[in-house]
């Protein structure tokens, strides 16, 4: 209001042909510069981030540009790349690596998060990682992450910008591992963010089996997300001996990770009683004695593979600035994993949200509780955004 009055006042002076008020025109220019600087600063942008989280959950506005592009994969084939940009270009880039999901770069939650970040001045790039799209969580993903990083650094709209990276769920652990060698070691990301990421696979699997968490001193039972068991068995059932043939079960799990629900139902009907029971237990996250027995075999026989993707073994070597986020009510990966991660990465910041879960907002909270959580989120995001300011 004060700015509008000031403009009106100077307009009147000019209209009456009075001498140009150089002092006031200089002051006006100074105010504009200050306003522009304020709108690009971390305090304002962190609030804008939280407001965008709320607004964009209904629909992403048209001024957020979402484009389909490509990048060159390790197999020398062009792979899909989602590019999301907002109104402002603050010369900040964020490479957003998805977790293990058949939706990959098309996952609605990934696009939503990318749009929110784009509205705070980041150009966001979501690459398809073929192995993660197939729910392969092995260490082989490291080379794909590094190649993606190297490829995107050479884009004209990425050069001369501050490049940070974010990894979701298993993608977060793989991102941290990728930063220790190759292109990410030679040209370190300006910072990294992990969301809902594991610290050690053993305890993560234990949570999948028990669903027990301690939140603010109270033991809480949470039904583990069925995706955790599906990912585990899809990755390892084909390479262990459980005492009987599992080819039909493996086929069903492959159909499930491709979201082919009708085909899954048809194939389940063809199984014998023992196979059908096991498949239903896996798909519904029912921790039966047989499921426990097989997980014990996986932990024993695949220890080297599990250690390769467990930050517990190597995260102390991470040198980049790392911002660690997790939902306290996450039913995929327990938030205690991020607490441990922050303790063993020296240059890190931790934020545990008691509002957000693995991929959505927790609905049964009072308005005052939600406001306090959003305030905490503003403070955390301000640290991240301020890290990108000159």
N, C-alpha and C positions, 0 to 999 in steps of 0.2 A: 504494500500500500504506500509506504514512504517513497519507493522508487517511482511509482506512478505519479504521485503528487509532484515529485521533483521534475519529472519529464514535462508535466503540464505547466509547471511554473516557468521553465525555460522556454517552452513553446510560446507562452504569452509574451515574454520579453522579445522574442524574435519577431512575433507578429506585429508588434508595435514599432519595429524598426530600430530598437535600441541597440546600442553597441554590443557586439558578441561577447558574452560573459566567458572569457577564456578559462577563468578559474573553475567555473561550474562545469564547463564542457570537459575540462581535464579531470575533474572530480568524478564526473559521470563515467568517463572511460576507465578510470581507476576502479570504480565500483563494479563495472561490468567484468573487468579482469578478475576481481576478487570473487565475484559470483561464479564465474566459470571455473576458477581454481577450486572453490568450495565443492562444486558439483562433481569434480573429478577426484576428490579426496576420500580417504578410506572411511571416515566417519559417515559421510553421506552415502557412499556406495555400499557399505555394509548394511545400512538400513534399507537401501533399495533392494539388496539381495533378499532380505527377509520378506519385504513387501511383495517382491516378485514371486517368492515361494507360495505365498497365499493366493495372489491374483492368477498366476499361471496354472495353478492346480485345476482351475475351471476350464480355461482355454488359453493357448499361447497366442498373443496378439500378432497381427499381421506385420508390425514393424520389426519383428524378429524374423530374419531371413534364414530359412532352412533349405540348403541345397544338397543335391546328390553329386558327389565328385568321385574320384578314384585316386589310388596310389599304387605303386608298383610293389607287389609282394615278393617274398623269397623265391616263389616258383616262377618269377618273371611274368606273372599275369597280373593285369590290373584288377584290384580289389575295391569294393565299395568303401567310400569315405563320406561320412555325413559332416557337412560344414554348416555351422550355426553362427550368425553374426547379428549384433544389435545395431542401434543407431550410431553409437560412438565407437571409434577405434582408438583405444588408449595404448596401442602398441604392446598388448599383452596377449599371449597365446596360451591356451590350455588344451593339451591332448588328453582326451577322456577315454581311458581304456575300460571296456566293459568286463564284467565277470563271465562266468560260465553260463551261457544262455543261448538257446537256439535263435533268439530274436536278434542277438548281436547288436549292431549299430541301429537297428530299427526298434529296439526296446523302448516303449513309451516313457519309462522312467528315466532312461538315459537322455532321450530327446528333451524331456521336461527339465532335467537338471542342466543340460547344455544351454537351453533357452534362458534359464534363470541366470547362469553365469555370463552369458552373452549380454544380458541386460545390464551387467555391472562392468562392462568394458573389455571383456575377454572375447577373442575370436576362438571358438571351440571347434575341435576336430575329433570326431568319433570314428576310429578306424575299425574295420572288420578284422578280427583275429581268427582265422579259420579253425584253429585247434579249439579255442574257447567256444566257438559256435557249435562245435561237435562235442562239447563238454569234456574235452581232454585238458586236464588241469596239470599236466606234467611239466617238467622243467624245460621241455622243448619249446614252450611258449616264449622263453627269454629271448631267443634269437629273433622271433617275430616282433616282439616289442621293440627291440633295439633297431631292427630294420625300419619299422614304422617311424620311429623317432628320427632316424637318419634321413629318411625320405622326406618327411614333413619339414625338416629344417631347411631344405632346399626350395621350398615353395616361395614364390615372390611375396605372397601375403604373410609369410612367417618370418622371412629374413628381417633382421634389425628389430625384432621384438623380443620381449622377455618370455621365454618358453618354460611353462610349468607343466607337470603331468599329474593326472589323477587316476587311481586304480580302484575299482569297486570289487569288494568281496575277494575272491581268489585273484582277480586282476591286480589288487593292491599288493599282495605278496609277490607276485611275479614282477610287478613294476619295481619294487625295492630290490629284488635280485638282479634285475636288468641294469640297475644303476651302478652296479659294482664292476662292470667290464664293458669293453667295446665303446660304441659311440656315446653312450650316456656317461661313461667315465671320462672320455676325452673332452666332451662338451656337456658338462653337468646341467641338468634342468635347474632353472632358477629356484624352484621348490617342488615338492611332491605332496600330494594329498592321498591318504588312504581312507576308504570308507567301508566299515563292516568287514575288516580284514583279519585273517587268522594270524596267530603267533606260532602255535605248534599244532600240527594235525592231530596228534594223539589226544590232547585235551578237547579239541573240537569234536572229534569222533565220540569222546566220552559224553559230551553234552548231547550229541545226537541220540545217544542211547539212554540217557537219564533225564534230560530236559530240566536239570536242576541248576538254578542260579542263585547267587546271593546279591540282592540289590538293596543298598543302603542298610546293610546289617540284617536283612530279613531273607530267609530262604524262600525262593519262589519257584514254583513248578510251571514250566512253559512247554507246551507241546511242540517239539522240534518240527521245523518245516520239512515236509516230505522230500523236498528237492535235495537236501543234504544226503540222504540215503541213496537217492537215485544217482546223484553224481558219483558217490563213492563206489557203488556196485557197478555202474557203467564203466568206470575207469579200470577196475581191478578184477572183476569176476572172470574175465576172459583169460587171465594169466595166472590163476591160482587153481589148485586142486581141492575141491571141497568134498570129494568122495562120490560124486555123481555128475552126469552130463548136464551142462547149463546152457547149451547153445540156444535152445528155445527161449530161455529166460533172457539171455543176452539180446536176442532179436527184439523182444518186447521192450526192453530198456532203451534200445536204440530208437524204436518207434516213439517211445515216450519223450525222449529228449528232442525229437523232431516235432513234438506236439501233435502227433497223429493219433488222437484219442480213439477214434472209431476202429482203426486198425489194431490198437492195443486191446480193445474189448474183444475183437474177433479172435486174436491170437491166444488170449487168456483162456477162452473157451476150449481150446484144443489141448490144454495141458492136463497132466494127471493131477491128482489131489495134492501131492507133496509140492510139485512145481507151482501149482496155482496158489497154494497157501503162502509160499515164499514170495512170489511176485506181488500178491496183495499186501503182504507185510511191508515190502520195500516201497510200494507205491503209496501206502497210507501211513508210512513212518511208524509202523507197529513193531516195537523192539521185542520180538519173540526170542526164545532160546536159540533157534536156528540162525536168526539174524546176528545175535551176539557171537555165536560160534564162528560165523564166517568173518565178521569184523576182526575177531582175534587172529584169524589166519592172515588176513590182510595186513594187520599191524606187525605180525611176525615175519611174513615173507616179503613184504614190500617196504621194509624199513628204509632202504636207501632212497627209494623214490619219494617216500613221504618226507624224509629229511631234506631232500632237494628243494621242496617247496615250503618248508617250515622256516620262517624268519628267525626262529629261536636259535638256529645254528649259525647265522651269519649277519643278522641285522645290526649288530654292534659295529660292523664295518661301514655302514651307510654314513656318508659325510654330508649329504645335502640337507637343507632345511626340510623337515617333514611335518605336515599337519595331519593329525590322526583323529578321525571322527568315527563314532559308533553310536548305535541306538541301544539303550539299556534293555529294551524289551525285544531285541533282535532274536528271532527264533531260528535263525540259520547258523549264525556264528555268535557265541556268547561275547558280550561286551568286555568281559574280563580279558579277552585276548588282546584287545587294543590297549588296555591298561598295561599289560605286560610288554607290549610292543613299545609303548612310550617310555617305559623304564629302561629299555635296552638300546634305544636310539637316542644318542646324547642330544642332538640338536633337533628336538621335536616339541610340538605343542599338542595337547590332548583335549578333546571335547567329547564328553559322553552326554548324549541327549536323552532325557527322560520323556521326550515328546515323540520323537521319531523312532520307528522300528526299522527293519532291514530295508524296506522300500516304500514305506507309507507312514502317514501320521497316525499316532495313537488317538482314537476317537474319544475315549471315556475320560476326559480331563476337564476340570473347571476352567473358566475363562481366565481367572487370575493365575492359575498354574501355567497355562499356555503362554500367557504374556511374560511371565518370569523366564520360561524356557526360551522364548524368542529373544528376550533381552540378552540372555547368556550367549545365544547364537550370534547376535549382532557383535558382541565383544570378540568372540572367536574369529568371525569372518573379517573383522576389522584388522586383526593381526595379520591374517593371510593377505588381504588386499594391500595393507600398508607395506608389506614386504616387497611389493612390486612398484612402489613409488620411488621416484628419484630422490 
